[in-house]
Amino acid sequence: MTIRVLAAGDHFVQNRLFIDALQHAVPGEVEISELTLPWPEVPFGRVSEVDEASDVEDELIEALRGVEVCVTQMAPLTKRVLDASPELKLFCVSRGGPVNANLDAATEAGVAVTFAPGRNAVATAEHTLAMLLAATRRIPQTHADLAGGVWRGDYYTYDNVGPELEGSTAGLVGYGAIGRRVARMLEGFGAEALVYDPYVEISGQVELDELLERSQFLSLHARATPETIGMIGAPQIAAMPRGSVIVNCARGSLLDYNALCDALESGHLFGAAVDVFPEEPIPAGSRLLTTPNLVMTPHLAGASKETAMKAAEIVAEDVARYVRKEPLKHWANPEALIP
């Protein structure tokens, strides 16, 4: 007997990637239907009680009729969707965390939720290093000047040039799959990597205050939790050496962006580079759009073809475990009872 699966992909983790991964993982075991979500052409947002989801509750409910398993990236698993989908037993989110799933409601409904940790670790680590270098060497600004026909020789003056990575100290807040890769890359440049992560046991890590005081470069890699909201604010930035650089490719809630703009405008920070924001897209009139020495990208640090392929493969592996009645590998709510 085949299992009915809905591939609810989008324009990044495409349905063809889910289908290829499922056909490889469980050949002949599943009957697959499709729903294409509009992300990233339409930004995600809050949908009912879940965050960072595509606003497609009605379409999802219709597509889930008779479906036992759903693989997706951005579909909203809300209480309303769960109530309308009694045959759903497994909801696989191809992201580093299932933020678009109501885990409490899913557990109560007996729906297992899985996720895809580490899918974008390589892409995000590479993007982090690229952003750090771009901010330190003023690459976006100098390119824009040249494209506008302006040769800025003053960028070569001592007061305007940035520091080198070799021989520097770089602080990492968060030491998961991404932070570990960034540390290796920085060490390859000859930098010393300091680590602060209270959730990881590693030798040699330091307290946050010491990390800030010693680090000329600061890169954020922590998860967004109630404890980490605003963890880098005006006092923490002020504790860093003058002329430092901050990079945030993790979550916008970790960093006080007004304090960041203040420190850039005052010259306390040499530069900053951010891929994530308190509000996405950035609202018109935001200070971020006019603050000097700030490099920005639109939340795409994890965007690579390999990330999308890994995402599909990781969730397909858990679908295969479900089909074989084996324990799920990346189970977000193991309290959920499934047959």
KEKE-3310 file (N, C-alpha, C; in steps of 0.2 Angstrom, whole numbers, plus 5000, padded with zeros to 4 digits):
npx = (5004:5003:5009:5002:5009:5011:5020:5025:5032:5043:5049:5063:5067:5062:5048:5052:5064:5061:5053:5062:5071:5063:5059:5071:5073:5062:5058:5044:5036:5028:5014:5014:5008:5007:5010:5013:5022:5023:5035:5052:5047:5036:5036:5039:5030:5020:5008:4993:4996:5009:5026:5036:5031:5023:5008:4996:4986:4972:4974:4983:4976:4966:4975:4980:4970:4966:4980:4994:5007:5017:5029:5039:5044:5040:5026:5012:5010:4997:4985:4972:4975:4979:4967:4959:4964:4964:4970:4983:4999:5013:5024:5036:5048:5059:5070:5081:5075:5059:5050:5038:5029:5016:5020:5015:5001:5002:5008:4997:4988:4994:5003:5018:5033:5046:5063:5077:5091:5107:5106:5109:5122:5135:5133:5129:5140:5150:5144:5144:5158:5161:5153:5160:5172:5169:5163:5175:5184:5178:5171:5158:5155:5166:5165:5152:5156:5165:5157:5149:5157:5167:5183:5189:5202:5204:5201:5212:5219:5226:5217:5206:5207:5204:5206:5216:5212:5222:5231:5222:5208:5194:5177:5165:5148:5139:5140:5137:5133:5136:5143:5155:5160:5163:5173:5184:5186:5190:5202:5209:5213:5222:5217:5213:5200:5188:5175:5159:5146:5134:5127:5134:5147:5163:5181:5190:5181:5175:5168:5154:5157:5171:5174:5169:5177:5189:5188:5190:5183:5166:5155:5138:5130:5120:5104:5087:5080:5070:5080:5090:5086:5090:5103:5115:5118:5118:5127:5135:5141:5148:5158:5167:5183:5187:5184:5180:5172:5155:5146:5131:5123:5113:5100:5088:5084:5094:5102:5103:5098:5096:5106:5117:5117:5120:5133:5140:5138:5144:5157:5163:5162:5170:5164:5150:5140:5125:5113:5101:5086:5076:5064:5057:5052:5065:5058:5052:5061:5069:5083:5093:5095:5102:5113:5131:5144:5139:5135:5123:5113:5098:5093:5098:5109:5109:5107:5109:5112:5116:5111:5097:5095:5101:5091:5080:5084:5087:5074:5068:5074:5069:5056:5057:5061:5050:5041:5047:5044:5053:5063:5062:5074:5076:5067:5056:5046:5045:5035:5024:5012:5012:5005)
npy = (4994:5011:5026:5042:5057:5075:5086:5101:5112:5127:5141:5140:5128:5117:5108:5098:5094:5089:5078:5070:5067:5059:5049:5043:5039:5032:5022:5018:5018:5028:5040:5054:5071:5088:5105:5122:5134:5152:5158:5163:5174:5180:5187:5178:5177:5180:5168:5165:5157:5154:5157:5165:5159:5154:5162:5152:5145:5141:5135:5125:5117:5112:5104:5095:5085:5069:5066:5059:5062:5077:5086:5100:5118:5130:5130:5133:5125:5126:5127:5127:5121:5108:5104:5103:5092:5077:5065:5067:5063:5065:5079:5086:5098:5107:5114:5123:5124:5121:5133:5137:5128:5123:5116:5112:5110:5101:5090:5087:5083:5072:5072:5070:5080:5085:5091:5100:5100:5109:5110:5122:5125:5126:5135:5147:5149:5152:5163:5172:5174:5180:5192:5198:5201:5209:5220:5224:5227:5237:5234:5234:5248:5254:5249:5254:5267:5267:5262:5273:5282:5288:5290:5285:5290:5293:5282:5275:5281:5281:5282:5277:5264:5247:5234:5219:5201:5191:5188:5194:5194:5185:5185:5173:5171:5159:5142:5131:5121:5130:5141:5133:5130:5143:5147:5138:5143:5156:5153:5148:5160:5165:5170:5172:5162:5166:5159:5160:5151:5146:5134:5124:5112:5115:5115:5130:5140:5157:5169:5180:5194:5194:5190:5200:5211:5207:5205:5210:5207:5202:5189:5183:5169:5163:5155:5161:5164:5167:5170:5176:5187:5203:5202:5208:5223:5241:5242:5231:5233:5244:5239:5233:5234:5250:5253:5240:5226:5220:5206:5199:5185:5177:5179:5192:5197:5195:5206:5224:5235:5249:5253:5248:5256:5268:5266:5264:5277:5285:5281:5272:5258:5251:5245:5235:5221:5214:5201:5198:5205:5216:5218:5211:5213:5227:5241:5256:5271:5267:5268:5260:5261:5272:5272:5274:5264:5251:5235:5226:5211:5203:5193:5180:5172:5158:5153:5143:5131:5119:5119:5119:5106:5098:5100:5094:5081:5078:5078:5069:5057:5056:5053:5041:5033:5034:5027:5014:5012:5016:5024:5042:5053:5067:5073:5084:5085:5073:5068:5067:5055:5042:5030)
npz = (5000:4995:5002:5003:4999:5001:4992:4996:4990:4985:4977:4979:4987:4977:4971:4962:4967:4980:4975:4968:4978:4987:4978:4977:4990:4995:4984:4974:4985:4988:4984:4976:4977:4972:4978:4975:4983:4985:4990:4987:4980:4985:5001:5016:5032:5047:5050:5056:5071:5069:5064:5050:5038:5023:5017:5015:5020:5016:5003:5007:5016:5007:4998:5007:5009:5012:5013:5020:5023:5023:5015:5015:5015:5018:5021:5032:5047:5055:5069:5064:5051:5055:5062:5051:5044:5046:5042:5041:5047:5047:5046:5037:5039:5029:5035:5045:5058:5064:5063:5057:5061:5072:5086:5098:5095:5085:5091:5100:5091:5086:5076:5069:5068:5058:5055:5046:5051:5049:5035:5028:5032:5026:5016:5023:5031:5022:5016:5027:5029:5017:5019:5030:5024:5014:5021:5028:5019:5012:5000:4993:4993:4987:4974:4970:4969:4959:4949:4947:4941:4950:4956:4971:4979:4992:5000:5002:5012:5028:5039:5033:5029:5032:5045:5044:5043:5046:5061:5069:5081:5082:5087:5090:5092:5097:5092:5083:5069:5059:5065:5069:5056:5052:5061:5057:5044:5047:5055:5045:5038:5047:5059:5076:5084:5095:5106:5111:5118:5128:5127:5122:5125:5125:5125:5130:5127:5130:5142:5137:5139:5140:5127:5119:5123:5118:5104:5087:5077:5076:5075:5073:5077:5084:5089:5088:5102:5118:5127:5119:5113:5108:5113:5109:5111:5114:5125:5124:5111:5113:5122:5113:5104:5097:5080:5076:5068:5064:5061:5055:5051:5056:5065:5065:5077:5087:5088:5092:5081:5081:5090:5083:5071:5077:5082:5070:5064:5073:5072:5080:5077:5063:5052:5047:5043:5037:5036:5040:5048:5059:5054:5040:5023:5023:5030:5021:5024:5034:5046:5042:5029:5026:5034:5036:5030:5031:5025:5017:5014:5007:5017:5012:5015:5017:5004:4992:4978:4983:4996:4995:4989:4999:5009:5004:5003:5016:5023:5015:5020:5033:5029:5023:5035:5042:5034:5035:5047:5057:5070:5069:5063:5064:5074:5080:5089:5098:5107:5101:5097:5085:5074)
capx = (5000:5007:5008:5001:5013:5011:5026:5023:5039:5042:5054:5069:5067:5057:5045:5056:5069:5057:5051:5068:5074:5058:5059:5077:5073:5057:5056:5038:5032:5024:5011:5016:5005:5011:5007:5019:5021:5025:5041:5053:5044:5031:5040:5035:5027:5017:5002:4989:5000:5016:5030:5040:5027:5019:5001:4993:4982:4967:4977:4986:4970:4963:4980:4981:4965:4968:4987:4997:5014:5019:5036:5038:5049:5037:5019:5010:5006:4993:4980:4967:4977:4979:4960:4956:4968:4964:4974:4990:5003:5020:5025:5043:5050:5066:5073:5085:5071:5052:5047:5032:5024:5014:5022:5010:4995:5004:5009:4991:4985:4997:5007:5026:5036:5054:5066:5083:5097:5113:5106:5112:5128:5141:5132:5129:5147:5153:5142:5147:5165:5161:5151:5165:5178:5166:5163:5181:5188:5173:5170:5152:5155:5171:5162:5147:5159:5168:5151:5146:5162:5171:5189:5190:5209:5205:5200:5218:5222:5227:5211:5200:5208:5202:5211:5217:5210:5228:5233:5216:5204:5187:5173:5159:5143:5135:5145:5133:5136:5138:5149:5161:5163:5166:5179:5189:5188:5194:5208:5213:5215:5227:5214:5211:5193:5185:5169:5154:5140:5132:5123:5139:5153:5170:5186:5193:5177:5175:5162:5153:5161:5178:5174:5168:5183:5195:5187:5190:5177:5161:5150:5133:5127:5115:5097:5083:5076:5069:5086:5095:5083:5094:5109:5120:5115:5123:5133:5140:5145:5153:5163:5171:5188:5185:5186:5178:5167:5150:5142:5125:5119:5109:5093:5088:5082:5100:5106:5100:5100:5097:5113:5122:5118:5123:5140:5143:5138:5149:5164:5165:5163:5173:5159:5145:5137:5120:5109:5094:5083:5071:5058:5058:5058:5066:5053:5055:5063:5073:5089:5098:5096:5106:5119:5137:5148:5134:5134:5117:5110:5091:5091:5100:5115:5109:5104:5114:5109:5117:5106:5090:5096:5102:5085:5075:5087:5086:5067:5066:5077:5064:5050:5059:5061:5043:5038:5050:5042:5059:5063:5063:5081:5076:5060:5055:5041:5044:5030:5018:5011:5010:5005)
capy = (5000:5017:5032:5048:5063:5081:5090:5108:5116:5134:5143:5138:5120:5116:5101:5092:5092:5084:5072:5066:5064:5054:5043:5039:5036:5027:5021:5014:5017:5034:5043:5061:5077:5094:5112:5126:5140:5158:5161:5169:5179:5183:5186:5174:5181:5177:5166:5163:5157:5152:5163:5163:5154:5157:5163:5148:5140:5138:5130:5119:5112:5108:5100:5089:5080:5062:5065:5056:5065:5083:5089:5107:5122:5136:5129:5134:5120:5129:5123:5127:5116:5102:5102:5101:5087:5072:5060:5069:5060:5067:5085:5087:5105:5106:5120:5122:5124:5121:5138:5137:5123:5124:5110:5110:5108:5095:5085:5085:5080:5065:5073:5071:5086:5084:5097:5098:5104:5109:5110:5128:5127:5128:5141:5152:5150:5155:5170:5176:5176:5185:5198:5201:5204:5215:5226:5226:5230:5242:5232:5237:5256:5256:5247:5259:5274:5266:5262:5280:5286:5292:5286:5287:5288:5294:5276:5272:5284:5276:5282:5274:5257:5242:5229:5212:5196:5188:5191:5197:5190:5186:5182:5170:5170:5153:5137:5126:5119:5136:5144:5129:5131:5150:5146:5135:5148:5162:5151:5148:5166:5167:5174:5168:5162:5165:5156:5160:5147:5142:5128:5119:5111:5115:5118:5136:5145:5162:5172:5185:5200:5194:5189:5207:5215:5205:5204:5215:5205:5199:5186:5180:5162:5160:5154:5166:5162:5172:5172:5179:5193:5209:5201:5212:5230:5247:5241:5226:5236:5249:5235:5231:5239:5255:5251:5234:5225:5216:5203:5195:5181:5173:5181:5200:5198:5195:5213:5230:5238:5256:5253:5246:5262:5273:5265:5265:5284:5288:5279:5267:5252:5252:5243:5230:5217:5210:5198:5198:5212:5216:5218:5210:5217:5233:5246:5262:5276:5264:5271:5255:5262:5278:5272:5273:5258:5245:5230:5222:5207:5202:5186:5175:5169:5151:5152:5139:5125:5113:5120:5116:5099:5094:5101:5089:5074:5077:5076:5062:5052:5054:5050:5034:5030:5033:5021:5008:5012:5017:5031:5048:5056:5074:5073:5090:5083:5066:5067:5065:5047:5040:5023)
capz = (5000:4995:5006:5000:5001:4997:4991:4996:4989:4983:4971:4981:4988:4972:4971:4959:4972:4985:4972:4966:4984:4989:4974:4978:4997:4995:4977:4974:4991:4989:4979:4977:4974:4973:4979:4974:4987:4982:4992:4990:4976:4990:5007:5022:5038:5052:5048:5062:5077:5067:5061:5044:5034:5017:5019:5011:5024:5013:4998:5010:5018:5001:4996:5012:5009:5011:5013:5026:5024:5019:5015:5014:5018:5021:5023:5039:5050:5061:5072:5059:5046:5058:5063:5044:5040:5051:5040:5041:5052:5047:5043:5037:5037:5026:5037:5051:5063:5061:5065:5054:5063:5079:5088:5103:5092:5081:5096:5102:5085:5085:5070:5070:5064:5058:5052:5042:5054:5045:5028:5025:5036:5022:5012:5027:5033:5016:5015:5033:5028:5012:5021:5034:5020:5010:5025:5030:5013:5008:4993:4990:4993:4981:4968:4968:4967:4952:4944:4946:4938:4955:4959:4978:4981:4999:5003:5003:5018:5034:5043:5030:5027:5037:5047:5041:5047:5049:5067:5073:5085:5079:5092:5087:5097:5094:5089:5080:5063:5055:5069:5068:5050:5051:5065:5053:5039:5050:5057:5039:5037:5052:5064:5082:5085:5102:5106:5117:5117:5134:5125:5119:5129:5121:5129:5128:5126:5135:5143:5132:5141:5138:5120:5116:5124:5114:5097:5082:5072:5079:5070:5077:5075:5089:5088:5091:5108:5122:5130:5115:5110:5109:5117:5107:5111:5115:5130:5121:5105:5116:5125:5108:5102:5092:5074:5075:5063:5067:5055:5058:5046:5060:5066:5067:5084:5091:5088:5092:5075:5082:5093:5077:5067:5081:5083:5064:5063:5077:5070:5085:5073:5057:5048:5049:5037:5040:5031:5043:5050:5063:5050:5033:5020:5027:5028:5019:5029:5039:5046:5039:5022:5025:5039:5032:5031:5032:5020:5018:5009:5009:5020:5008:5017:5016:4997:4987:4976:4988:5002:4993:4988:5005:5012:5001:5005:5024:5025:5012:5024:5038:5026:5023:5041:5044:5030:5037:5054:5061:5074:5065:5064:5066:5077:5084:5094:5099:5112:5097:5096:5078:5073)
cpx = (5004:5005:5007:5005:5012:5018:5024:5029:5037:5047:5061:5070:5061:5054:5049:5062:5067:5056:5057:5071:5069:5058:5065:5077:5068:5054:5049:5034:5027:5020:5011:5011:5009:5007:5013:5018:5025:5032:5047:5050:5039:5035:5036:5034:5024:5010:4998:4994:5007:5020:5034:5037:5024:5011:4996:4988:4976:4969:4980:4981:4967:4968:4981:4975:4967:4976:4989:5004:5015:5026:5036:5044:5045:5029:5018:5007:5003:4988:4974:4969:4976:4972:4957:4959:4969:4968:4981:4994:5010:5021:5032:5045:5057:5070:5077:5081:5063:5048:5040:5027:5022:5015:5017:5004:4996:5005:5002:4987:4988:5001:5014:5028:5043:5056:5073:5089:5103:5112:5109:5119:5134:5139:5132:5136:5151:5151:5144:5154:5165:5158:5156:5170:5175:5165:5170:5185:5184:5172:5164:5152:5160:5168:5157:5150:5162:5162:5148:5151:5167:5176:5190:5197:5209:5203:5206:5222:5222:5220:5205:5201:5206:5207:5211:5214:5216:5230:5228:5213:5197:5182:5166:5154:5138:5140:5142:5137:5139:5144:5155:5164:5167:5173:5185:5191:5192:5201:5213:5216:5221:5224:5213:5204:5191:5178:5165:5148:5138:5129:5128:5145:5159:5175:5188:5188:5177:5169:5161:5157:5168:5179:5174:5174:5189:5194:5186:5185:5173:5156:5145:5130:5122:5108:5093:5079:5074:5075:5091:5092:5087:5100:5115:5117:5120:5129:5138:5144:5150:5159:5168:5177:5185:5188:5185:5173:5162:5147:5136:5121:5115:5102:5093:5087:5088:5103:5101:5102:5100:5104:5118:5123:5121:5131:5143:5143:5143:5156:5167:5166:5165:5168:5155:5142:5131:5116:5102:5092:5078:5064:5060:5052:5059:5061:5056:5056:5067:5080:5095:5099:5100:5112:5125:5140:5145:5133:5128:5115:5103:5090:5092:5106:5115:5107:5110:5110:5110:5112:5099:5090:5096:5095:5080:5077:5086:5079:5065:5069:5072:5058:5051:5059:5054:5039:5041:5048:5048:5059:5065:5070:5080:5069:5060:5050:5040:5039:5024:5018:5008:5010:5011)
cpy = (5006:5022:5038:5054:5069:5084:5097:5112:5123:5135:5142:5130:5118:5109:5096:5090:5087:5077:5067:5063:5059:5048:5039:5036:5031:5025:5016:5014:5023:5037:5050:5066:5083:5101:5116:5133:5146:5161:5158:5175:5183:5182:5182:5179:5177:5175:5163:5163:5155:5158:5160:5158:5158:5157:5159:5143:5137:5133:5124:5114:5108:5103:5094:5084:5073:5061:5063:5060:5071:5085:5096:5111:5128:5136:5130:5128:5123:5125:5122:5121:5109:5099:5100:5095:5081:5066:5061:5066:5062:5073:5087:5094:5105:5113:5118:5121:5124:5126:5139:5132:5124:5117:5107:5107:5101:5089:5082:5081:5073:5066:5074:5076:5085:5091:5095:5102:5103:5109:5116:5130:5130:5135:5147:5154:5154:5162:5175:5178:5181:5192:5202:5204:5210:5221:5229:5230:5235:5240:5235:5245:5258:5254:5252:5265:5273:5266:5269:5285:5290:5287:5289:5286:5289:5287:5273:5276:5280:5276:5279:5267:5253:5238:5222:5207:5192:5192:5194:5192:5191:5182:5179:5168:5165:5148:5131:5124:5125:5139:5140:5130:5138:5150:5143:5140:5153:5159:5150:5154:5169:5171:5169:5168:5161:5163:5158:5156:5143:5135:5122:5118:5110:5118:5125:5141:5150:5165:5178:5192:5200:5194:5196:5211:5214:5205:5210:5214:5201:5196:5182:5174:5159:5159:5160:5163:5168:5175:5176:5185:5199:5208:5205:5219:5235:5245:5236:5229:5240:5245:5233:5236:5244:5252:5243:5233:5219:5213:5199:5192:5176:5175:5189:5201:5198:5202:5219:5234:5246:5257:5252:5253:5267:5272:5265:5273:5288:5286:5274:5260:5255:5250:5237:5227:5213:5207:5197:5204:5211:5215:5217:5210:5223:5238:5253:5267:5273:5267:5266:5257:5268:5278:5270:5266:5252:5241:5226:5217:5205:5195:5180:5171:5161:5149:5149:5133:5119:5113:5117:5109:5095:5095:5095:5082:5073:5075:5070:5056:5050:5051:5042:5030:5029:5028:5015:5007:5012:5023:5036:5051:5063:5076:5079:5089:5076:5063:5065:5057:5046:5033:5020)
cpz = (5000:5000:5002:5003:4997:4998:4990:4995:4987:4977:4973:4982:4984:4973:4968:4963:4977:4981:4970:4972:4987:4985:4975:4985:4998:4989:4978:4980:4992:4983:4980:4973:4976:4974:4979:4978:4984:4984:4988:4986:4981:4997:5012:5027:5043:5049:5054:5068:5075:5063:5054:5040:5028:5019:5014:5014:5020:5007:5001:5013:5013:4999:5000:5012:5007:5011:5020:5028:5020:5020:5012:5016:5021:5022:5030:5042:5057:5064:5067:5053:5049:5059:5056:5041:5045:5049:5040:5048:5052:5043:5043:5035:5035:5028:5043:5058:5061:5064:5063:5056:5071:5082:5094:5100:5088:5086:5099:5097:5083:5078:5072:5066:5064:5055:5049:5045:5049:5038:5024:5028:5032:5019:5017:5030:5028:5015:5021:5032:5022:5014:5026:5030:5016:5015:5027:5025:5009:5001:4990:4988:4987:4974:4965:4966:4960:4947:4942:4944:4943:4957:4966:4980:4989:5003:5005:5009:5024:5038:5040:5028:5033:5039:5043:5046:5050:5055:5071:5077:5083:5084:5088:5093:5094:5090:5087:5073:5059:5059:5069:5062:5049:5055:5061:5047:5042:5052:5051:5036:5042:5058:5070:5083:5092:5101:5112:5115:5123:5133:5123:5124:5125:5126:5126:5127:5132:5136:5138:5133:5138:5130:5116:5117:5120:5107:5093:5077:5077:5074:5074:5073:5080:5086:5091:5096:5113:5126:5126:5112:5112:5113:5115:5106:5112:5119:5127:5115:5108:5119:5120:5107:5097:5085:5072:5070:5065:5060:5058:5052:5050:5060:5068:5074:5089:5092:5088:5086:5076:5085:5087:5073:5071:5081:5076:5062:5067:5076:5075:5081:5066:5051:5051:5042:5040:5034:5033:5047:5055:5060:5043:5029:5024:5025:5025:5024:5034:5040:5043:5032:5021:5030:5035:5034:5033:5025:5021:5012:5011:5011:5015:5009:5016:5009:4993:4984:4980:4994:5000:4992:4994:5009:5010:5003:5012:5026:5021:5016:5030:5035:5026:5029:5043:5040:5032:5045:5059:5065:5069:5067:5067:5068:5081:5090:5096:5104:5108:5096:5089:5078:5070)
residu = (MET:THR:ILE:ARG:VAL:LEU:ALA:ALA:GLY:ASP:HIS:PHE:VAL:GLN:ASN:ARG:LEU:PHE:ILE:ASP:ALA:LEU:GLN:HIS:ALA:VAL:PRO:GLY:GLU:VAL:GLU:ILE:SER:GLU:LEU:THR:LEU:PRO:TRP:PRO:GLU:VAL:PRO:PHE:GLY:ARG:VAL:SER:GLU:VAL:ASP:GLU:ALA:SER:ASP:VAL:GLU:ASP:GLU:LEU:ILE:GLU:ALA:LEU:ARG:GLY:VAL:GLU:VAL:CYS:VAL:THR:GLN:MET:ALA:PRO:LEU:THR:LYS:ARG:VAL:LEU:ASP:ALA:SER:PRO:GLU:LEU:LYS:LEU:PHE:CYS:VAL:SER:ARG:GLY:GLY:PRO:VAL:ASN:ALA:ASN:LEU:ASP:ALA:ALA:THR:GLU:ALA:GLY:VAL:ALA:VAL:THR:PHE:ALA:PRO:GLY:ARG:ASN:ALA:VAL:ALA:THR:ALA:GLU:HIS:THR:LEU:ALA:MET:LEU:LEU:ALA:ALA:THR:ARG:ARG:ILE:PRO:GLN:THR:HIS:ALA:ASP:LEU:ALA:GLY:GLY:VAL:TRP:ARG:GLY:ASP:TYR:TYR:THR:TYR:ASP:ASN:VAL:GLY:PRO:GLU:LEU:GLU:GLY:SER:THR:ALA:GLY:LEU:VAL:GLY:TYR:GLY:ALA:ILE:GLY:ARG:ARG:VAL:ALA:ARG:MET:LEU:GLU:GLY:PHE:GLY:ALA:GLU:ALA:LEU:VAL:TYR:ASP:PRO:TYR:VAL:GLU:ILE:SER:GLY:GLN:VAL:GLU:LEU:ASP:GLU:LEU:LEU:GLU:ARG:SER:GLN:PHE:LEU:SER:LEU:HIS:ALA:ARG:ALA:THR:PRO:GLU:THR:ILE:GLY:MET:ILE:GLY:ALA:PRO:GLN:ILE:ALA:ALA:MET:PRO:ARG:GLY:SER:VAL:ILE:VAL:ASN:CYS:ALA:ARG:GLY:SER:LEU:LEU:ASP:TYR:ASN:ALA:LEU:CYS:ASP:ALA:LEU:GLU:SER:GLY:HIS:LEU:PHE:GLY:ALA:ALA:VAL:ASP:VAL:PHE:PRO:GLU:GLU:PRO:ILE:PRO:ALA:GLY:SER:ARG:LEU:LEU:THR:THR:PRO:ASN:LEU:VAL:MET:THR:PRO:HIS:LEU:ALA:GLY:ALA:SER:LYS:GLU:THR:ALA:MET:LYS:ALA:ALA:GLU:ILE:VAL:ALA:GLU:ASP:VAL:ALA:ARG:TYR:VAL:ARG:LYS:GLU:PRO:LEU:LYS:HIS:TRP:ALA:ASN:PRO:GLU:ALA:LEU:ILE:PRO)
# end
